Amino acid sequence: MSFVLTSIVMFLFWMLLSEEFTFILILSGLVSSLFVSFISHDLLFGRAIDKSDIVRVHRFIRYLPWLLWQIIISNFDIAYRALHPKMPIDPCIVRFNSELKSELGIAILANSITLTPGTVTVMANEKGDFVVHSIVKGDKALPGIDIQAKVKKIEGVMDV
């Protein structure tokens, strides 16, 4: 299907740029479009979208309000710590291993941690190892205790 769609897009683009509709230009545009589409059809449209992709997008959209709420809570916490006379800020590095294994899950978790004020993902790799810089030690070091469980649901792991 992506081959056909890429061929059509390439041919229409060829016709738009040529501005002449002679037989030889139409034929060479058709042949060129088919050849280029044969070589690179997966670059324009990629793989086909299936039901699991739609489910992941739906889960991600449901995750966004929760993440926004965590960002708001963390903003108030950071403002309190910055304005408190004793400034209860105690920076630390937190290392943990996540059960997430897909690139999508690791990227969502790393970016969610970084988006939350007071924390920055320093390193995340494909094995699920994370290094996070936090301005608070202890239980408040990472935003939301169940952040990994929510990202697992997006990733598609159903045993959470």
Buried (B, 14 or more C-beta within 10 A) or exposed (E): EBBEEBBEBBBEEBBEEEEEEEEEBBEEBBEEBBEBBEEEBEEBBEEEEEEEEEEBEEBBEEBEEBBEEBBEBBEEBBEEBEEEEEEEEEEEEBEEEBEBBBEBBBBBBBEBBBBBBBBBBBEBEEEBEBBBBBBBEEEBBBBBEEBBEBBBBBBEBEEE
